[in-house]
Amino acid sequence: MINITGARTTFFRLIGGNYNDQIINTAVGEGYRVIMWSWRQDTEDWKGISAR
């Protein structure tokens, strides 16, 4: 990404929320902060917010 934008990203979000120790350790070893998430967890903080 740095070659395209000139900036290095600092966060790594797992595709589909699937992970294992090797993926986490590799990302951290490369200097990324890993963002965890899950399909099953929805805070629903988007509800009740209009386009305005």
SULJORA-V353812 format. One record per pair of residues at least 12 apart in sequence whose C-alpha atoms are under 8 Angstrom apart, sorted by the first residue. I is the first residue (numbers start at 1). J is the second residue. D is the distance in Angstrom with one decimal. If there is no record, write none. Layout:
# SULJORA-V353812
i->I j->J d->D
i->I j->J d->D
This chain:
# SULJORA-V353812
i->9 j->32 d->7.7
i->10 j->31 d->7.2
i->10 j->32 d->5.1
i->10 j->33 d->6.1
i->11 j->32 d->5.2
i->11 j->33 d->4.7
i->11 j->34 d->5.8
i->11 j->35 d->6.7
i->12 j->27 d->7.0
i->12 j->32 d->5.9
i->12 j->33 d->6.0
i->12 j->34 d->4.8
i->12 j->35 d->5.9
i->13 j->34 d->6.0
i->13 j->35 d->4.9
i->13 j->36 d->6.7
i->14 j->34 d->7.8
i->14 j->35 d->7.2
i->14 j->36 d->7.1
i->14 j->37 d->8.0
i->16 j->38 d->7.6
i->16 j->39 d->7.5
i->17 j->36 d->6.8
i->17 j->37 d->5.6
i->17 j->38 d->5.3
i->17 j->39 d->7.0
